[in-house]
Amino acid sequence: MLASFSRNTWPVRCISGDFIAHASYRVTGNAVAMGEAAGAVAAIAAQTKRAPHDVPWSEGQAAVEKARAKARANSGNRDGSF
């Protein structure tokens, strides 16, 4: 998702609060998954000398799935969990 007015602007969520308030935001799960996907696409973009928004999501998704499969294999858990 990109802002329509710029090819290099990424949407972010700005929140502010103290430690107690942060505990109630419940964004960690979303932020982890978004960060994992953004990192995968950024790595592909850097390796292929493209801008992140020029990387099709199918490439990013394949990279995330490959990394997760590798993590499962290295964890030693046979049930597929980490």
C-alpha positions in Angstrom: 0.0 0.0 0.0 1.5 3.3 -1.1 0.2 6.9 -0.7 -1.2 8.0 -4.1 0.8 11.2 -4.1 4.3 9.7 -3.8 6.1 6.6 -5.1 8.4 6.6 -2.1 6.0 7.1 0.8 5.0 4.1 3.0 2.0 4.3 5.3 2.9 4.1 9.0 1.0 4.1 12.2 2.1 6.7 14.7 1.0 6.1 18.3 2.1 7.7 21.5 1.6 6.8 25.1 3.2 5.5 28.2 4.2 1.9 29.0 0.7 1.1 30.3 -1.0 2.5 27.2 1.3 0.6 24.8 0.2 -2.6 26.4 -3.4 -2.0 25.3 -2.7 -1.1 21.6 -2.7 -4.8 20.5 -0.8 -4.1 17.3 2.2 -6.3 17.9 0.9 -9.3 15.9 0.1 -7.1 12.9 3.3 -5.2 13.2 5.4 -8.4 13.2 3.7 -9.8 10.1 3.9 -6.4 8.3 7.5 -6.0 9.2 8.4 -9.5 8.0 6.7 -8.9 4.7 8.2 -5.4 4.3 11.7 -6.8 5.1 11.3 -9.6 2.5 10.2 -7.2 -0.2 13.0 -4.7 0.7 15.6 -7.4 0.5 14.4 -8.5 -2.9 14.3 -4.9 -4.1 17.9 -4.3 -2.9 19.2 -7.5 -4.4 17.6 -6.8 -7.8 18.2 -3.1 -7.8 14.5 -2.2 -7.9 12.3 0.0 -5.8 10.2 -1.9 -3.2 7.0 -0.9 -5.0 8.3 -2.5 -8.2 8.5 -5.9 -6.6 5.3 -8.0 -7.2 3.8 -9.3 -3.9 4.0 -12.8 -5.3 7.8 -12.5 -5.0 7.6 -11.2 -1.5 5.2 -13.9 -0.5 7.4 -16.6 -1.8 10.4 -15.2 0.1 8.4 -15.1 3.4 7.1 -18.7 2.9 10.7 -19.9 2.1 12.0 -18.1 5.2 9.3 -19.7 7.4 10.0 -23.1 6.0 13.7 -22.7 6.8 12.9 -21.5 10.3 10.6 -24.5 10.9 13.3 -26.9 9.6 15.9 -25.4 11.8 13.7 -25.3 14.9 13.6 -29.1 15.2 9.9 -29.1 15.8 8.1 -31.7 13.8 4.7 -30.2 14.2 5.5 -27.2 12.0 5.5 -24.7 14.9 8.4 -22.4 15.7 
